[in-house]
Amino acid sequence: MMLRLLAAAISFAAVCLASAQIPDIRRDFVLLEKDAVGLLAPRVASGAYSESIKWSSDGAYLMINQLDMGSVESILKSMASGTPPSAEVEPQRQIVFFSTKGYKTKSVVPITGAGIKIQTLEWLPNSSQAIVQYMMPRLREDGTVEDMDDVVSLISAGDGKVRPLAKSEPNTSLSVEISPNTSRFAITRTKLVVPTPGSGEHPAMRSEIQFGSSDGSLSPFLKLPHSYSEFRWGADGAPYVCIREISKKHAGVDTTWFRIDGRTGATTPATEPAWPSAPAAKVVNALSFEFKMPVPKKVDGDVPNIRAVVIVPAEGKGEHMAFASSDGVQGLVSPAGDAVAYIHHGVALVRPLIHVSKDAYLQALAAAKRVELLSNAKQAGLALIMFGADNDDKLPGVGDNFLDKINPYVKNPSLLNGFVFSLAGADLSKVDNPASTELGYIPGPGGRAVVYADGHAKWIPNP
C-alpha cells in the first residue's frame, strides 16, 4: 500500500513541481547506493522557544526542551504595556514529547518554579522514559536564596507522568549517569560531612550511589569505596568506579578501577573499561552547518549567519543532498531512519522520510526533467510567436541571433538555454499546418521537448 501511494506521489510530483504538498524530486531527495530518501512536508512538533531536541533510542518520540510560550508572551506583553515584570518573574520551562505515530504531541510536562536550571535531560535507552535533573533555589523565610537543590525525576513520554527520584539535602549534591545501552541509570550523592566544632576532625566528602531502571525502581544508596570515587558506565553496560589519588610512590596520580555490584555495592578490581561510542547513523546523517551569505543590508555592521539543515549520504556514499530547511539548527535523523527533526526560528519541526527504489527515483527524476524542458520549450515557442506577431508574422532570420530577438518576450532568459531554433526566417501566416510544424526543441534525457507553430509542446522520444 505504501509503495503504491509513494509511486502515485512521485508521478504527481513530476507533473506538479511547484506544489508545496508534494516532495520536489530534485530538492527533497538524496540518492544513496541502493535507494533514495525523500523528505515529506514538515510537521510542527512544538511552538516557539524550543531550545533542544532529542530522539528516543527507537525513534518513536522526539523530546523537546522549550520555554512555555504563554509565560514568555505574558512577560513580553507586560513589558510592552510599560510595566516591566519584577526580577523574580521569568519564563517557565516545559518538556514536550512528540510521537511519530500519527505525528502529534503526546504529552507536555511543565517544570515550574523560578530560577530552575536543567542540568541533564536524556532518554533512557530502549525505553520511552527520560531522566531530568535540574537545580532549583532553596529559599529562606525572607525569600532570599539560601542554596541550590538538585532534583532528579523520571518522566514517561506516553502519559507525561513524573516520578520524583531524588532531591539533594543541605551540603549535598546529586549527579546522574545513564547507561549507554540499557534502560538503567545511577544517581551519585556526594555529601560534605562537617565535623563537630572542637573535635579536631577535618571536613570530609562521602559518596554514595543508587541504581534505578525505567520502571522507576531504585536500589538503596550504596557506599562508594572512597571519598573521591568517580562513577562511569562502560561500553558493556556494566557500572565501574574509578579512584584517583595522589601517588605516594611517584609524582602524579594513581588511578584504580573497580567494577561495582549494583545490588550490594561490592567492588571487584578491574582494568579501565572501554567507553561508549556515539551510535552510527543507520540510513543518513543529518548535518546542521553554517555559512555566510551577503545580504543587501548589514545588521550592526555584520553579515548574519544563514544555517541550513541538509540530508547527505552516510560516509559520503551516494549523490547530492536534500534540504530539510534553509535556516535551521540541530538537525537530527531519527534512529529508525524514518524522520528528521530540526529547530527553525525556535519552532521544532519533524519531516518524515520516505524510501524509494533507485530505479523509481531515477525515472521520476527523468520525468521531472522532461516536464521542466517541456515548459521551457513552450515558453520559447510562445516568445517566437509573439515576436512574429509584432513583425508581420516573420520569425528571426537565418543570420539573426534569435535569442537576442526573443529575450524581451520571456521573463527569464535562462529558460531558453539549449533551445534549438528550427524554423528560421519562416512566415507564420504561410504555415499550412501549425500543429505539426516544428518551431524548435530542447534535447533532454532519452528524447527532446518539441514546440510547434501553434504553441503546443510535446515530448518526442529518441528513436
Order of alpha helices (4+ residues) and beta strands (2+ residues): alpha-beta-beta-beta-beta-beta-alpha-beta-beta-beta-beta-beta-beta-beta-beta-beta-beta-beta-beta-beta-beta-beta-beta-beta-beta-beta-beta-alpha-alpha-beta-beta-beta-beta
